[in-house]
Each structure stands twice: as structure tokens, then as C-alpha cells.
Amino acid sequence: MKKIFAVLLAFTLLFSLAACGGKEGGELTEIVLCLDWTPNTNHTGFYVADSLGYYEEEGIKIKIVQPPEDGAEIMTASGQAHFGISFQDTLAANFALEEPLEITSVAAVLQHNTSGIISRKGEGMDTPAGLENKRYSTWNSPIELKMVEHLMEKSGADYEKLQLIPSVTNEAEALRNGDADAIWIYYGWAGIACETAGLDFDYFDMTDMEETFDYYTPVIIANNSFLGENPDLAKAFLRATEKGYRYAVENPEAAADILIKGDTTGSLVGSEKLVTESQKWMAAQYIADGEKWGYIDAERWNGFYEWLYEEGLVEKDITGKGFSNNYLG
């Protein structure tokens, strides 16, 4: 019944989309984007493209919405959103299903995995070996824990001696107060937050420890029915979005201001310094050494999914599945 309901929702959305008319007569076609979290610097390009009229130039009116409890993936697959924000690692379980959700990753927001493990400075946790007998704040994701286990064992440490504690929401405060010893963070936001909070810390990057872990996080996903019925509109949306991210690369402080002003959730109030510093750091990450913004390298994508299969984290081989570069300019 859930699958039937999702299909009906998708057809309803696509019918409504066609009725909007696009550029004809000056009308704009509404595109719904579901975020993965409250607005942050992963999302800046969307807000810039909206504010500076890049979507309007393509005949598009964007509607940015917050994710439901079951995530942007369900909302996008059901057709309630045309696009959403997700992550290659969390998408793996879906693509391994006999009947996966009808979504495809169509662009990488960042070219590299910018996550790693942060700890108090000088306590020996600047490498995976130092995590032995320490308290690690975990999300309890099987993929997360297997990656930590792999890195520890690769460095000669005993993963069984790692103490797992519940995840924390304020990394700087948790480390400073001794509530946790080590935390997996995304540096562009939480790492910069620790910097702006004046915390002295050590940090190691996941991709420096293991090349296979340079997967794509986050990614833009799209509804498959929408892509099939509206390939030119999907390309137009990503073309405008790319312009937004390119502007953020070249004008990080101005882009930060646009993000702050565009946030309707109120979550960025009082965090202006963090947003600006994060935006400066992220400016070098959106494209980095990639062929172009949004491009997903098949070898890197497949290498991570191959590792998941070899480690028994997915039940079947999903290499080659779940992504497409066909909608990028």
C-alpha cells in the first residue's frame, strides 16, 4: 500500500508540475527541494540561486522545505518533492533493496568527504590508534561503526576497547566538559564551530586514513519519475543551482549573508560568525579538484559501495547503481 501511495503521489505531483506551464506566458514552474536538516552551508547554493534570480532565469520557482521525520529520501521518492538532499552512505541500504525507492543521485554538493574525528588536543587521539579505551560519541550507524573499526584495526588498535556513548549535539561543549573524548564531525560546520568556540582540538580526516572512504556526502537526489518526464527541467534546475554554488565559491561572505537572510527556520539566528567562517572554508570544497561542480566520479562512488558489500553492510552488489551525471550541464 505504501508503494502504491507513493506512486499516486508522484503522478499527482508530476501532473501539477505540467499544469504550471514553465516559461510560457511568464509563468514559473515550482520545484520542491527537501533539505536533510535545517539550512546550513551545505545548502548555500540553493539560496543564492533563488536570491539572485538564477532559478527564475530558467523558468523555475524553488520551494525549499524541511525534511519529515522519515527523511528527504521518502519525500522525494513519493513525489512530494522533486529533489532532496541525502548522502551516499545512507542511500546504500535503499539501493540494495529488491524494490528500492525511486530516487537517483544527480549531483554532488561537495567533491570530497570532508568528515573526520575530532578530539581534545594532546590526548593522543590524532590517529585512529589513539581511540582505544576512549569514549566515542556514536550515531550507531552500522556503516559508521564499521568504518571506525576498520581504521582502528588498520592502525593496530583494538576496536573492542572503544567505549561507545550516545551522540552529542554540541561538539565543542561535549569535548570541553569531558562528556565525550572523540566525535565524528563534518568539518565544514562542526569543525568550524569548534574553531569559533575557541576549542583546542586534534582532528584526523577520514579520507586521509582510507582512500575508499572518500565517498559523496552530501548529494542531491531526484525523483525518478520526474527525471524521466522532465529531463530538460531537471537540467535547468541543476544549471541554476550550479551558478549558485559557483557564486558562493567566488563570494563566500556575500553568499553567507544570502543564506542567513534566506533561512526561514530561524536556526541561524545568533550564528552569523559561524556561518561566515564556515562559508569561507566551504568555498574551496564545492568544486575542489573536480571536473566541474556536481560531478560524481564513478570509480569513487563504486569503490565505496564495493567496500560495503565486501564488509557485509549491504546484502548485494550495488556498484554502478544510484547515480547519474546526465543532468549536469
Buried (B, 14 or more C-beta within 10 A) or exposed (E): EEEEEBBEBBEEBBEEBEEBEBBEEEEBBBBBBBBBBEBBBBBBBBBBBBBBEBBBBBBBBBEBBBBEEEBBBBBBBBBBBBBBBBBBBBBBBBBBEEEBBBBBBBBBBBBBBBBBBBBBEEBBBBBBBBBBEBBBBBEEBEBBBBBBBBBBEEBEBEBEEBBEBEBBEBBBBBBBEEBBBBBBBBBBBBBBBBBBBEBEBBBBBBBEBBEBBBBBBBBBBBBBBBBEBBEEBBBBBBBBBBBBBBBBBEBBBBBBBBBBEBBEEEEBEEBEEBBBBBBBBBBEBBBEEBEEBBEBBEEBBBBBBBBBBEBEBBEEBBBEBBBBBEBBE
